[in-house]
Amino acid sequence: MRVLKQMRTGSKFKDIYLRQRLKKGPRITVIGGGTGLAVMLRGLKEYTSNITAIVSVTDDGGSSGRLRDEYGITPPGDLRNCLVALADKESSMEKLFDYRFQEGQLAGHNLGNLLIMAMADLSGSFEMAIKEVSKVLAIRGQVLPSTLDHLILAAELQDGSIVMGESVISQSSKPIKRVFMIPGSCSPGPDAVEAIMEADAVILGPGSLYTSVIPNLLIPGVAEAIQKTSALKVYICNVMTQPGETPNYTASEHLKAIYQHSFYGLARYIIVNEAEIPEYYQIKYAMQGAKSVEIDREQLAKLDVKILSAPLIKENDYIRHDPHKLAGLIIRLIPGFSW
């Protein structure tokens, strides 16, 4: 019994020490959505609890799209992914919040999405629902929607045609010229601009370029705040191109698209993966019309951005960023926080 008590006491002090250490970490604001952002957050939370994730809310597919259409709720899917990624005890909560019903009227819905919707109904606001779920998960940081306004993401394609809806845009067979919001006027989410201005570092991406990263920059005040802040500004380029959005895009073309929708020079650094993609994955992605993003250094140099390249991939069912390698690289960039 004495040994067990000592173990519990030691574990308690270890947790207290960790929490105090994380509180002293840098203030990092990350902007994006989708799987890519959640992957990065899993690494960053090991260095700091002063994290703000500003997440796009234009998802109109799957469970989020159904809830948006049927109940008028802000799409919770990407927000849910980030909440789970920042959870203090991630593994058990991830299984619960990501549980997807297979049968009946709830088939296709994530339990986490339904819990957020229920909390919004109980608390009277979507903003309060996110805060309450954050407490339940004991997340390291905060998750904010880029806006609480109900918007539709639209795209003008290179041939002049217009398509509407995030899920439709990502399936486009024609090159994207630009994306825009309908309606064009909206307000940034509560505390989003403040989180950008007070950050030590602002990180764009990784994530789907036109449907996860850029939509946040279309919200009035967001890109302007990034331009004005004295924080370190970094763009995390995707490892692989994405059919329907960035076919054959090089690293510089990713960055040019961001500048086209915001301001030239919005990022001071670009982080790219230099590890070679294993042949098995090259074949797998090629069958889907995707390939590794080329690091075109000469073109990037013309954009006046500093290139940071490192082996950053993690192999699973798909090629993703390794959250710990990526987070470590970001932390070393921030003055005074090179752990």
C-alpha positions as CSV (number, residue, x, y, z in Angstrom):
1,M,0.0,0.0,0.0
2,R,2.9,2.4,0.8
3,V,4.4,1.7,-2.6
4,L,1.1,2.4,-4.4
5,K,0.7,5.6,-2.4
6,Q,4.2,6.8,-3.3
7,M,3.5,6.0,-7.0
8,R,0.3,8.0,-6.9
9,T,2.0,10.9,-5.1
10,G,4.9,10.8,-7.6
11,S,2.5,10.8,-10.5
12,K,0.5,13.7,-9.0
13,F,3.6,15.8,-8.7
14,K,4.7,14.9,-12.2
15,D,1.4,16.1,-13.5
16,I,1.6,19.3,-11.6
17,Y,5.2,19.9,-12.9
18,L,4.1,19.2,-16.5
19,R,1.2,21.6,-16.3
20,Q,3.4,24.4,-14.9
21,R,6.0,23.8,-17.5
22,L,3.4,23.9,-20.3
23,K,2.0,27.1,-19.0
24,K,5.4,28.7,-19.6
25,G,5.4,27.6,-23.2
26,P,5.1,30.0,-26.2
27,R,1.8,31.4,-27.3
28,I,1.1,29.7,-30.6
29,T,-1.9,30.4,-32.8
30,V,-2.6,27.9,-35.5
31,I,-5.0,28.5,-38.4
32,G,-6.5,25.9,-40.7
33,G,-8.8,22.9,-40.4
34,G,-9.2,19.3,-41.3
35,T,-6.9,16.4,-40.4
36,G,-3.6,18.3,-41.0
37,L,-4.2,20.8,-38.3
38,A,-5.2,18.2,-35.7
39,V,-2.0,16.2,-36.5
40,M,0.2,19.2,-35.8
41,L,-1.7,20.1,-32.6
42,R,-0.8,16.6,-31.2
43,G,2.8,17.6,-31.3
44,L,2.6,21.2,-30.2
45,K,0.7,20.3,-27.0
46,E,3.7,18.5,-25.7
47,Y,5.6,21.9,-25.6
48,T,2.9,24.4,-24.5
49,S,-0.6,24.8,-23.3
50,N,-0.8,28.3,-24.7
51,I,-2.3,27.1,-28.0
52,T,-5.1,28.7,-29.9
53,A,-6.5,26.8,-32.9
54,I,-8.6,28.9,-35.3
55,V,-10.6,26.6,-37.4
56,S,-12.5,26.9,-40.6
57,V,-16.3,26.2,-40.4
58,T,-17.3,25.8,-44.1
59,D,-17.6,22.0,-44.0
60,D,-20.8,20.9,-45.7
61,G,-20.2,17.2,-46.1
62,G,-20.7,14.1,-43.9
63,S,-22.1,14.4,-40.4
64,S,-21.1,18.1,-40.1
65,G,-23.0,19.0,-43.3
66,R,-26.1,17.1,-42.2
67,L,-26.2,18.9,-38.8
68,R,-25.7,22.2,-40.5
69,D,-28.5,21.6,-43.0
70,E,-31.0,20.1,-40.5
71,Y,-30.3,22.2,-37.4
72,G,-28.6,25.3,-38.6
73,I,-25.6,24.6,-36.4
74,T,-22.0,25.7,-37.1
75,P,-20.3,22.6,-38.7
76,P,-18.5,21.0,-35.7
77,G,-16.4,18.3,-37.4
78,D,-13.0,20.2,-37.8
79,L,-13.5,21.8,-34.4
80,R,-14.1,18.3,-32.9
81,N,-10.9,17.0,-34.4
82,C,-8.9,19.8,-32.9
83,L,-10.5,19.5,-29.5
84,V,-9.7,15.8,-29.4
85,A,-6.1,16.4,-30.6
86,L,-5.6,18.9,-27.7
87,A,-7.2,16.7,-25.1
88,D,-5.0,16.0,-22.0
89,K,-6.0,12.3,-22.2
90,E,-6.3,11.9,-25.9
91,S,-6.5,8.2,-26.6
92,S,-9.7,7.3,-24.7
93,M,-11.6,10.5,-25.6
94,E,-10.6,10.2,-29.2
95,K,-12.4,6.8,-29.5
96,L,-15.5,8.2,-27.8
97,F,-15.7,11.5,-29.8
98,D,-14.8,9.9,-33.1
99,Y,-17.3,7.0,-32.7
100,R,-19.4,6.9,-35.8
101,F,-22.9,5.3,-35.7
102,Q,-23.4,2.6,-38.3
103,E,-27.2,2.0,-38.3
104,G,-30.5,3.7,-37.9
105,Q,-31.3,7.4,-38.2
106,L,-27.9,8.3,-36.6
107,A,-25.9,6.4,-39.2
108,G,-22.9,8.4,-40.3
109,H,-22.9,10.8,-37.4
110,N,-20.0,11.2,-35.0
111,L,-20.8,11.1,-31.3
112,G,-18.6,14.1,-30.8
113,N,-20.5,16.1,-33.3
114,L,-23.8,15.2,-31.5
115,L,-22.4,16.1,-28.1
116,I,-21.3,19.5,-29.3
117,M,-24.7,20.1,-30.8
118,A,-26.4,19.0,-27.6
119,M,-24.2,21.3,-25.5
120,A,-25.0,24.2,-27.9
121,D,-28.7,23.6,-27.2
122,L,-28.2,23.3,-23.5
123,S,-25.9,26.4,-23.2
124,G,-27.8,28.5,-25.7
125,S,-24.8,29.2,-27.9
126,F,-22.3,27.3,-30.1
127,E,-19.4,29.4,-28.6
128,M,-20.3,28.3,-25.1
129,A,-20.7,24.7,-26.3
130,I,-17.0,24.6,-27.5
131,K,-15.9,26.1,-24.2
132,E,-17.8,23.5,-22.2
133,V,-16.6,20.6,-24.3
134,S,-13.0,22.0,-23.9
135,K,-13.5,21.6,-20.1
136,V,-14.7,18.1,-20.4
137,L,-11.7,17.1,-22.5
138,A,-9.3,19.2,-20.3
139,I,-7.7,20.5,-23.5
140,R,-4.3,22.2,-23.6
141,G,-5.2,25.5,-25.1
142,Q,-8.4,26.7,-26.8
143,V,-10.2,26.0,-30.1
144,L,-12.1,28.9,-31.8
145,P,-14.2,28.9,-34.9
146,S,-12.9,31.5,-37.4
147,T,-16.5,32.8,-37.6
148,L,-19.9,32.0,-36.1
149,D,-21.7,33.3,-39.2
150,H,-23.2,30.7,-41.5
151,L,-21.3,30.9,-44.8
152,I,-21.0,29.0,-48.0
153,L,-17.5,28.5,-49.6
154,A,-17.5,29.0,-53.3
155,A,-14.9,28.8,-56.0
156,E,-14.3,30.4,-59.4
157,L,-12.6,27.9,-61.6
158,Q,-10.0,28.8,-64.3
159,D,-12.7,28.4,-67.1
160,G,-14.9,31.1,-65.3
161,S,-17.4,28.6,-63.9
162,I,-18.6,28.8,-60.3
163,V,-19.0,25.9,-57.9
164,M,-20.4,26.2,-54.4
165,G,-19.8,24.1,-51.3
166,E,-16.6,22.8,-49.8
167,S,-17.3,19.2,-50.6
168,V,-18.0,20.1,-54.3
169,I,-14.9,22.3,-54.6
170,S,-12.6,19.5,-53.3
171,Q,-13.9,17.2,-56.0
172,S,-13.5,19.7,-58.9
173,S,-11.9,18.4,-62.1
174,K,-10.9,21.9,-63.2
175,P,-8.2,24.1,-61.8
176,I,-9.3,26.6,-59.1
177,K,-8.7,30.3,-59.8
178,R,-9.9,31.6,-56.4
179,V,-12.3,30.8,-53.5
180,F,-14.7,33.3,-51.8
181,M,-17.4,33.4,-49.2
182,I,-21.2,33.8,-49.7
183,P,-22.2,36.2,-48.2
184,G,-19.0,38.2,-48.4
185,S,-19.6,40.1,-45.2
186,C,-19.1,38.3,-41.9
187,S,-17.4,38.8,-38.5
188,P,-14.4,36.9,-37.1
189,G,-15.1,34.5,-34.3
190,P,-14.8,35.8,-30.7
191,D,-11.2,36.2,-29.5
192,A,-9.8,35.1,-32.9
193,V,-8.1,38.4,-33.8
194,E,-6.9,38.9,-30.3
195,A,-5.3,35.4,-30.3
196,I,-3.4,36.3,-33.5
197,M,-2.2,39.7,-32.2
198,E,-1.0,38.3,-28.8
199,A,0.8,35.2,-30.3
200,D,4.5,34.5,-30.3
201,A,4.0,32.5,-33.4
202,V,1.2,32.3,-36.0
203,I,1.1,29.0,-38.0
204,L,-0.8,28.5,-41.3
205,G,-1.6,25.0,-42.2
206,P,-1.0,22.2,-42.8
207,G,-4.3,21.2,-44.5
208,S,-6.3,21.4,-47.7
209,L,-5.2,24.6,-49.2
210,Y,-8.5,26.0,-50.7
211,T,-11.0,24.4,-48.3
212,S,-9.2,24.4,-44.9
213,V,-6.5,27.0,-44.8
214,I,-7.5,29.9,-47.1
215,P,-11.2,30.1,-46.0
216,N,-9.9,31.4,-42.6
217,L,-8.1,34.2,-44.4
218,L,-11.3,35.3,-46.1
219,I,-12.9,36.2,-42.8
220,P,-12.5,40.0,-42.4
221,G,-9.9,40.9,-39.9
222,V,-8.0,37.6,-39.8
223,A,-5.5,38.2,-42.6
224,E,-5.1,41.8,-41.5
225,A,-4.2,40.7,-38.0
226,I,-1.6,38.2,-39.3
227,Q,-0.1,41.0,-41.4
228,K,0.1,43.4,-38.4
229,T,1.3,41.1,-35.7
230,S,4.9,41.0,-34.7
231,A,4.7,37.2,-34.2
232,L,6.8,34.7,-36.1
233,K,4.7,33.7,-39.2
234,V,5.1,30.3,-40.7
235,Y,3.3,28.4,-43.4
236,I,3.4,24.6,-43.2
237,C,3.3,23.2,-46.7
238,N,1.5,20.0,-47.4
239,V,3.6,16.9,-48.0
240,M,1.4,15.7,-50.9
241,T,-0.6,17.4,-53.6
242,Q,-4.4,17.0,-53.4
243,P,-6.6,16.0,-56.4
244,G,-9.3,18.5,-57.0
245,E,-7.5,21.3,-55.2
246,T,-3.8,21.3,-55.8
247,P,-2.9,18.9,-58.6
248,N,0.8,19.2,-59.5
249,Y,1.2,22.2,-57.2
250,T,4.7,23.1,-56.2
251,A,5.5,24.6,-52.8
252,S,5.7,28.1,-54.3
253,E,2.2,27.7,-55.9
254,H,0.8,26.8,-52.5
255,L,2.2,30.0,-51.1
256,K,1.2,32.1,-54.1
257,A,-2.4,31.0,-53.6
258,I,-2.3,32.1,-50.0
259,Y,-0.9,35.5,-51.0
260,Q,-3.5,35.9,-53.7
261,H,-6.2,35.5,-51.1
262,S,-4.6,37.7,-48.4
263,F,-1.4,39.7,-48.5
264,Y,2.0,39.3,-50.1
265,G,4.6,38.3,-47.6
266,L,2.0,36.9,-45.0
267,A,4.5,34.1,-44.1
268,R,8.1,34.7,-43.1
269,Y,9.0,31.0,-43.2
270,I,7.8,28.0,-45.2
271,I,8.3,24.5,-43.8
272,V,8.6,21.7,-46.3
273,N,9.3,18.0,-46.1
274,E,12.6,16.9,-47.6
275,A,12.2,13.1,-46.9
276,E,11.8,10.9,-49.9
277,I,8.3,9.3,-50.2
278,P,8.6,5.5,-50.2
279,E,7.8,3.9,-53.5
280,Y,4.8,2.1,-52.1
281,Y,3.1,5.4,-51.2
282,Q,4.2,7.0,-54.4
283,I,2.3,4.4,-56.4
284,K,-0.7,4.5,-54.0
285,Y,-1.0,8.3,-54.3
286,A,-0.3,8.3,-58.0
287,M,-3.4,6.1,-58.5
288,Q,-5.4,8.9,-56.8
289,G,-3.8,11.6,-59.0
290,A,-1.5,12.9,-56.2
291,K,2.3,13.1,-55.7
292,S,4.8,14.7,-53.3
293,V,5.0,18.5,-53.4
294,E,8.0,19.7,-55.2
295,I,10.3,22.1,-53.3
296,D,11.0,24.7,-56.1
297,R,13.6,26.7,-54.2
298,E,14.2,29.3,-56.9
299,Q,10.6,30.3,-57.1
300,L,10.2,30.3,-53.4
301,A,13.2,32.7,-53.1
302,K,11.4,35.1,-55.4
303,L,8.6,35.2,-52.8
304,D,11.0,36.4,-50.1
305,V,10.4,33.6,-47.8
306,K,12.9,31.5,-45.7
307,I,12.8,27.8,-46.5
308,L,13.1,25.3,-43.7
309,S,13.3,21.7,-45.0
310,A,13.5,18.6,-42.9
311,P,12.4,15.0,-43.0
312,L,8.9,15.4,-41.5
313,I,6.8,12.5,-42.7
314,K,5.2,9.7,-40.7
315,E,4.0,6.6,-42.6
316,N,0.7,5.0,-41.7
317,D,-2.2,4.3,-44.0
318,Y,-1.4,7.6,-45.6
319,I,1.6,9.9,-45.6
320,R,1.2,12.6,-42.9
321,H,3.4,15.0,-41.0
322,D,5.1,13.5,-38.0
323,P,3.5,15.7,-35.2
324,H,6.6,15.5,-33.0
325,K,9.2,16.3,-35.6
326,L,7.0,19.2,-36.9
327,A,6.3,20.6,-33.5
328,G,10.0,20.4,-32.5
329,L,11.0,22.4,-35.6
330,I,8.4,25.1,-35.0
331,I,9.4,25.5,-31.3
332,R,13.1,25.9,-32.2
333,L,12.1,28.8,-34.5
334,I,10.5,30.8,-31.7
335,P,13.0,33.2,-30.0
336,G,13.5,32.2,-26.4
337,F,11.8,28.9,-26.6
338,S,14.4,26.6,-28.2
339,W,13.9,23.6,-25.9
